[in-house]
């Protein structure tokens, strides 16, 4: 199969329609020149290009930029050039040059695509790059997804990033350039083995050809097999999560599954970037945690064990607070809850009676405006002829542990009235009042 036919077939597989706009990330190297020209030669799509000068190689980088300008002028392809000081950004953000350059390069591509109504961004990753990625991910301890290699297509910010020559080997790309008399530039940093991927390319891959000359296509085939397996397991994991009622995950249901599926469920639930180590820790927590216990999974996220469930919760801002309430829905995402406040009647569409327990207060007894505040050590509530402490009230009603720290106290200018969704203090009960104030509490879902 010719490279041009390969690119045409891949575009069809990606769902690219005739006359679609495609933005090519053009470095001027052999791969991106091959990609640009092969798309241009198809005449079935509108090709655009963007070149990023990373400011790493001085005059050589400037020469590469000029090469891209000349090439696109010759082919009549619109080109946008951007200059980004990657060394400065890398030092400021304390990230490696490769990682920083990739981040800002993709940001530039996506920004240009959004500004110009372009749905597809094409990058020039090839089959050799894919092998390098698999080995790199393997050495880092990647799971099934990492061993699938570079995704042929992925979506980011509403734009599709596609790799039309991902199945082409380097020798095929160089052959295409020679056949079409196309020049290209050579990035001197590609020969520097200080970069991990360059080390794999120059020091490791040559030895694999001694094991099997067809190692590139064989690893690509293996990636396709693993991708099918990953897609299936992921679909089962997503189906499991959709069936979970309320927040969190049922521990007994999770632990009844094959461990491979359970791990994929936790990966989807936590984050696609979760390490195997973290997923394993959470799995053991689901298996062994006592009721009410918790573990931190990041600086702002904690998992609680509540009976037969584990719940993932963003850490809320603790400490003292006070907020005046208004009629309707009062959202306090920083504290992890929402309060509903209505006078005399709940409006149509706000059917909270069925899902939440409401406290009804006598509006004639309220002095000044209503507000909520954080709980205090000396808080006491008086109803049903008894004095009650907040901690015991919350515990008796089995309020989830992660909601207790910020559970609010409703007050007027005379003092505390109730904790929302619990009975009002004696004297404030408004169930028989003609001037009712209705309040209800809902903890934010994880």
N, C-alpha and C positions, 0 to 999 in steps of 0.2 A: 504494500500500500504506500502511495506517495505521501509525503508530509502534508501537501496541500489537501489531499483527500482526508487525511487524518484530522486536520483542523476543521474541515467542513463537517465531518461526521460528529466531532465533539460539539460543535456549535448547535447542531440539530439535537443532540442529546441534552444539551443545557437548556433547550427551549428558546434559543435565539431566533427571532423572526427575521424575514428579509427586510432590508433597509434599517435594521436596528442600529443604534449608535453603540459603539464599543470604544472604551478608553484604554489605551495600552500604556503600561508603565514602561517607558523607554529609557534604558541606561546607556545604550549605544553598544553594549556587548553583543556577542554572537547570538545568544538566546533571544534577547528582546528584538534585535534586528530581524531575525528569522520570523518571530511572531508577528511583528508589524507588517513585514512584506507579505507573508502568507495570507493574513487577513485582508490586506489591501488588494492582493491579486485575485481574491475570490469575487470581488465586485458585487457581493451580495449584502454587505454591511457598510455602514459609514464609520470610518476609522478616525479616531482622535488620539493624540499622544500627549503625555506629560513627562517631562524630565526633571528630576530633582538633583541639583548640585549640592552635595552634602558638606562641601567645604573641608574635606578631609585631605585631598591630595593636591591642593594648590593649583599650579598651572595645568597639570594633567587633567584635573577635574574640569577646568575651564575649556580645555581642548575637547573633552568628551561632550560638553554642552554644545560647542560649536558644531561638532560632527552631527549631533542629533538635529540641530537647526538646518544644516545643509541637506541632510537626508530627507527630512520632512518637506522641505521646500521643493526638492527634486520630485517627490512623489505627490506633492499637492495635499499633504495631510496637515490639518491644523495642529500646532504644537504649542503647549504652555510650558515655560521653563520657570522653575522656582529655585531659589537659593536659601538653604537652611544651615545655620551654624551648628552642626551636630556636635563637634568637639565641646563647644561651650554648653550646649544643652545636656550633653552626657555628663559633664563634670558637675553641673548644677543639680541634676536629678540623681546623680550617683548610680548611673546605669552604664553598661558596656556600650561601646560605639555601635556594634552590630544591632543590638536590641533597640537603642535609641534611634538609629537611622531607619530601621524598619517601621517603628511606631510613627515617626513624622512623615515618612514616605507614604504610608497608607492613609494617614490623615489628609495629606495633600491630594491624593488620588480621589478619596471619597468626597472631599470638599469640592473639587473641580467637577466631579460627576453630578453632585447635587445641584450645583449652580448652573449646569448646562443640560439638565434633564437627561442624563445618561444612566441607563439601567445596569449596564455591565462594565466591569473593570477586568481587563485581561492582564495577567502576569505571566512571565515566561519561564515558570518552573518546568523542568523536564524530568525524564525518568531517572537520570543520574542524581538530580537534586532529591528526588523521592527516596532513593536508596540512602543517601546521606541523612535525610530526616529520620528514616526508620532506625538506623544505627544510633543516631544521636539520641532519639527518644528511648531506645532500648537501654542505652548506657545510663540514662537518667532514671530508669525504673518505671517507664511508662506502662500504662495498662493497654487494654485492647484497642482503644481509640488511637493511642499514640503509635501503635504498631501498624495501623492502617496506612500510615504515611500522610503525605500532603493531600488534603481534600481537593477533589477535582473542581468542586463548586461549593461556595459557602456564602451566606448572606450577612452583611454588616451594615447597620444604619439604613436599611431599606435598599441597599445596592448589592448586586450579585458579583462576587469576585470569582472569576473563572480561570482555569488553566488549560487552554486549548492544546498545548504541546506537552502535557504532562506524560503522555505515553511515548514521546519521541526520545530516543537516546541521543547523546551528544554527537555521536558520529553521524547520525541522520541530519542533525541541525547543521553541522559543518558542511556536509554534502550538499544541503540545500543552498547554503550561502555560495559555495563554489559553483554550483549549477547556474545560479542567477547572477553571478559576478557581483556579489554584494560585499562591501567592506564592513568592518566592525572595529571597535576599539577594545583594548585589553586593559582591564583594571589591575594595576600593579599589586593591589592588596590581595588579589585572589591567590597569589603565590605565597603569601605570608602564612606560615603554619601556626602562628600565634593564635589565630582564630580557630575555634573548635571545628567548624565545618570544613575549613580549608585543610586542617590536619587529617580529618577523615578522608577527604577527597584525594590528597596527595600521598598519605602515608598508609592508609588502611585499604581503600578500595582496590588498588593495584594487586594486592595479595589475594583478594577474593576471586579474581579472574583465574588464578591458579587452581582454585577449588572447583570452579565451574565457569566457563566462559560466558554462559548465559545467565549469570547471577542477577543482572539488572532486571531482565524480563521475569525471571523466576520470583524475585522479591516483589515485583509489581503484581504478579498473579496471586502471591500469598496475601498481599495487602487487599486485593479485591475479595478474597475469601473471608478474611477477617472483617472487612467492612460489612459484608452481608450478615455475618454473625453479630456484629456490633449493632447494626440496624435493627435486627430482630429483638435482641435483648433489650435495647433501648426502647423499642415500641412497647414491649411487655412492661418495662419499668414505668413508662408514662401512663399506661393503662391502669397499673396498680395505684399510682398516685392520684389519678382522677377519681378513683373509687373510694378514696379515704374520706371519711366523714369528719367534718370539723377541721380543726387545725392539727398539724403533726401527723404522725404515723402510728398505726397500731403495732405494737411490738410483737405480739404473738403471731399476727399475720405475716409480718416481715420475716420472723425467725423460722416460719414454717416453709419458706421458699428455699430453693437451691441457693447456695452462697453466692454464686456468680450473678444471679438475678438480684439478690438482696444488695450486693455491693453496687450494682448499677443503679438501683433505686436510690440508695444513699448518695451516690455521686450526683444524680439528677437533682435530688432534694437539697443537697448542700450547695454545690457549685460544680460546674464542669471542670474547673481548675483545681478541684480538691485532690490532694495527693492520696496515694494508696494507703499511706500510713495513717492519715486523718480518717479516711473511710473505715479502716480497720478498727481504729479507736472508737468511732461512733457505733460500729457494729457490736463491739464488745460491751459498750455502754448500754445499748438496747437490750443486750442479752443478760447483763448482770446488775444493772443499776437498781438501787432501792428507790421506793416511792419518795418523791421530794428531792432527790439528789440532782446534781447538775454538773455539766462540764463546759468549759470555754472552748469554742472552736475557732475563734478569732478575737481580735481586740474589741469588737463590737457585737459579737454574736455568741449566744449561749444556748445549750440544749438542756431542757428539763425533762425529767422522768416523772410522769403523773399517772399512777396506776398502770394501765396497760398501754400507755401512749408515751411517745417522745415528741417534744415540741421544740421547734427551732424559733428562737426569738431574738430580734435585734435589741441589744442592750439599750434601755431607756435612760434618760437623764434623771438621775435621782436628785436628792436634796430638797430644799424648800421651794415651794411654788404657791402662787395665788393668782387665780384668773376669774374675772367677772364673766358670768354666763349671759348669753342672749337666747331669745326664743328660737327653737328649731334645733338644728344639729350643731353641736360644738365638738370639733375634732382636735384632739391633743396627741398628734403622732409622736411628739417628743417624749410623751409620758406613757404612750401605749394604750390609749383608750379613747372612746367617743362617748359623749353624753348627749342625751335627748331631753329637751326641756320644752314643755307645751303648757298652755293655759286653758283649762276647762275641757278641751277636746283635742285629741290627736288628729291632725289633718289626714285626709284621704291619701293613701299611698305610703303613709308612715305606719305600717301595720306592725308596731313593735310589741303589742300586747301578746301576740302568739309566740314570739321568739325571745322576749326579754321580760324580766320581772320589773314592774314599775312601782315606784314609791309615789304616793299621792299625799300632797301637803296642803294644809289649810292656808290659802293665800291671804286671808284676813289677819293671820298671825305674823306675817313677814314684816320685818322692820328694815327698810332700805333695800338695796339691791342684793340679789343672790350671787354668791361666788363660791368657788371651790378652793381648797388649800390642801397642802400636804398634811399627813397625820402628825400629831404631836404626842409625846410620851404621856401627857396628862389627859388625853382624850378619853371621855367616857360617854356612853349613850344610855338613855333611860327610856325604856318602853316595856310594856307588859308587866309593870310593877317591879322591874329588876334593873340593876346597873350592869352594863355590859362593856367589856373591853374590846377594842377593834380587832386585836389579834385573834381572840377567841371567836368573834363573830365570823371573820373570814375563814378561819380553820373549820368551824362547824359547818359552814356551807360549802366547804371543799373548793374555795376559790383557788385557781391554779397558783402555784408558788410564785411564778414569774410576774403575776399581776398584783401581788400583795404589797410590794414595796411602794408603789406609786398610787395605790388605791385612794381616791379622793374623799374628802370630807366636805359636805355641803353646809354652807353657813349663811346667815344674814348678819346684820350689824349687832344683834344680841348675842351671837355665838353659834355653836354647832347645832345643826338640825338633824342630820342623818348621814350615813354613807349611802350614796345612791344605790337603789335596788334593794335596800334593807329598810325595815320599818323606821318611821320618823320618831323622834323623841316624843314622849307623852306631852300632849298639848298641841302638837303640830299635825296630828293625823287629820287628813283632809278628805277621807272617804265619804263623809256625810256632809261636807261643806258645799256651798253653792259657788265658791270661788276656789276652784281646784288648781293646783300646780302639779304637773305630772313630770317625773324625772326618771330616767333609766340609764343604765350603764352597759356599755359593750366593750370588752377587751379587744384590741386590734388583733387580727389573725396573723399568724406567723407566715 
